[in-house]
C-alpha cells in the first residue's frame, strides 16, 4: 500500500487547506462510527479509518504534523481547517437521524469530569500512540495503528482533533461548557508533548 509523504516544512508553497479540511472530515467519520456502533470494540476499531485515511491519502492532520519539524503557524493553520472539517460534519450529524444523543453525552460527561492526572496521562499517551502509528504506517507496518487507535479510544485517552468533532456537536446541540474548552486547550498541549516523544527519545 502506497503512503503519500507530506512532511515537507515548506508548507506555504503547497496546498494544505483542502487536505486539512478532509482530515477533519475523515476523523469525524471515525467519531460518528464510534458513537453509532453499540459494540465499543467494533466502534473503536472502525475509528481507525480516520487516521488510516489521513496517512494513505496524504491529508494534513494536526496530530500527524505535531511530531514533525514544521513552523508553528503551519500547525495553527492545519488545526483551524481540521476544526472547520469537524464543524461541518457535526452540523450535519446533530441534525440527522444518525445522531446518538446518549453516546455523545457520555463522551462529553467524561471530559467535563476528567481530573488533571487522567488528562495528562491520556492526552500525552494518545499523542505518542498517534505519532507511533503514523511512523509505523509509513514503513508499511499497520499493526501499530490497528492496535493503537482502539487502545486510545477504549481507554478514554483524548485526541484533540476527535474532540473538535465532539465539541462541535456540543456547540450545535447547546451542550458546550467552559470546562470543555479548557480541557481541549490542555489536550492540544499534551498531545503535542506525546507526539514529540517518539522523535526526541529515540535519539537518546
N, C-alpha and C positions, 0 to 999 in steps of 0.2 A: 504494500500500500504506500503510495507516494505521499509524503507530507510536504506541504508548502512551507518554505522557510521565509520568515518575515521578521528577522531580528535586527535589521539594519537600523542604526540610530539616526540615519539621515531621513527622518520622517517627513520633513517639510516639503520634500520633493515627491513624496509618494502619496497616493490616495489612501486615506485611512478612515474617512468619515463613514462611508458605506460599510466597510469591514467592521468598524466598531459598532454600528447600529445592528448589523447582523449578528454579532457576538451577543449583544443583549437579547436579541430575538431567540437565538437557539438556547441560551441559558434559561430564558423564560419558559421555553417549551419543556425543558427538563424540570423546572419548578412545577409546571402545570401537571406533568406526569406524576411527580412526587405527591402533589395534592389530590390527584384524582384516583390513584390506584389504592384500593383498600389494603392490599398486602404491602407492608412497609419495605420489605426486602426487594420486591419487584419494583416498587416506586424508586427506591434508591439506585437500583441497577439501571433503570431507564433514564435517570438523571444524567448518567454518564454520556448520553447522546449529546448533551450540550457542550461539554468540554471536548469530547472527541471531534465534534464538528468544527470547533474553532481551530484545532490542530490540523486536521486533514484539509480543510478548505482555506486556511490561512486568514481567518478572521482575527481582529485585534481585540483581545480580552484583557481587561485591566490586570487581573491576577496572572495572566500569561506573560505580561510585559514587565511586571514589577521586579522579577528576578534578573532582568537584563540591564545592561548599562545604557539607558536611554534618558533623554532630557526629562526633567520633572514636568515641564509644561506639556510634553507629549503624554505623560501618564494622566494628567488632568484632562486633556482633550479626549483621550480614549475613554476614560471613566465617564465623562459627560455624555458621550454618544452611546456608550453602553447603557447608561441610565435612560436615554431617550428611547432606545430599543425596548428596554424593560417597561417603560411607562406606556408606550404604545400597546404592547401586549397586555399589560394589566388592565388598560381601559376596555379592551375587548373582552378580556376574560371575566371581569367582575360583572359585566352586563350580559354575559352569555349563560346558557343553560348548563355549561360545564362548571360554573362557579361552585366551589365547595366551601361554604362559609365556616363550617365546623373545623375542617382541616386547616384553613388559613388562620382561624382564631387560635388554634393550638400552637401554630408556629409563632404567632405574634405574642402570645402569652409567655412562651418560653423566653423570648427576647426581652419582654418587659420585666421579667422576674429573675433574669440571669444575674449571678454575682460576678464580681470582678475577676476572681480566680478562674472561673469557668470561661469567662470572656477571653481572658489572656490565653489560657491553655487551648481553648477551642479555635480561636482565630489564628494564633501562631501555627498550630498544628495543621489547620486547613491550608494555610499558605504553603507550608512545607510539602504537604501531600500534593497540592495542585502543581507546584513547581517541579517536584519529582516526577509526577505523572507526565507532564509535558516533555521534560527532558528525556524520559524513557521512551515515550511515543515517537519522538524524533529519531530515536535509534531503532525504531520499529519493534519496540518491546512494549506491548499494550497491557500486559498483565498488571503492571503497577497502577495504571488508570482504572482498569476493570475492578480491581480490589480496593484501590484507594478512595475513589469517589463515593461508592456506597459506604465505605468506612466513615467518612466525614459526615455524610447525610444521616446515617443511623445513630451516630453518637452525639448529634446535635452541635457539631462544630459549625462555625459561622463563616460564610463566604460573602464578601462584600457585594459582588455583582448579583448573586442569587437573592441577597437581601434587598437589592434595588427593586427586584420584581415584587417581593413580598411587601415591602414598604410602599411601593407604588399602588399595590392593591389596597393596602390600608388607607392610603390617601383617598382613593376613589370611593372606598366604602365608608369613609369617615371614621376610621379606627386608629389613625396615626396619632402618636403621642410624642412628647418631647424626649422621653426616655429612649424611644426607638432611634431618634436622630443621634443622641449621644452614644448609644451602643454602636450605631453604624460608623460613626467617626472613629471610634477606637477599633472597630473591626477592620477598617481600612488600614490603620496604623499597624495593627498586629498581623494582618495578612501580609503586609509589606515585609515585616521582620521575618516571618516564616518563609516567604518566597525567596528571600536572600540567604537563608541559612545554607541551602544547597550550594550556592555559588561561593560563599565565604568559607564554610567549614571544610569543603572537600580539598582545600589547599593547605590545610593545617597538617 
